[in-house]
Amino acid sequence: MKTDVDLANSLSDIAARIVHDTTQRPPRCGSVRVVAIDGGAASGKTSLADKVYSTFWATERHTELIHIDNLLDGWGDQFTFWPRLRDGVLARLANGQAGSYQRYDWKTATFTGEIRVPPTDVLIVEGVSAIECCGDRAAFRVLIDLPRSTRERRWSERDGTPLQPEWVRWLDAEDDYFRTSAPEADLLLGPTGP
């Protein structure tokens, strides 16, 4: 797969491109334009999603952001959360209604309160398998493709500890997913240099 944009570019420039390109497309989830930001763990999805979110707001478009990690039921729920997003949020937004989901608390290992997602101009869904989970409701799809060794290093640096066994299992499952899924993206981000 050819990289469209090098991640060495500024997040502001990348976010501006995503906002521009998304607004040139029709909504595919009722009146909501869904942006799916996908990629492996520690690839930079959350940082990019946060920048895209603030860039949309700067254009006076009401925007909501869902981090897929908040939908998971712990370490064993990496790819089985899809009905919670599809039925609880996307299908309801497509019908002009507010969606909702139970937020997972990683510290207590339980679902806590309900998060309401009101009808909005833009919904950003960020996380592993976001493209496939959002399916044809996504108006714009971004895939961040970084080597596993880079993501392992970034994860350890971010969390301040060496890779833990559950992280390795998580990364192995992601590798299997991306090897068999190959999500189609409108914009592929990654390193372009040697």
Secondary structure by P-SEA (a helix, b strand, c coil): ccccccccccaaaaaaaaaaaaaacccccccbbbbbbbbccccaaaaaaaaaaaaaaaaccbbbbbcccccccccccccccccccccccaaaaaacbbbbbbbbbcccccccbbbbbccccbbbbbcccccccccccccbbbbbbbcaaaaaaaaaaaacccccaaaaaaaaaaaaaaaccccccccccccccc
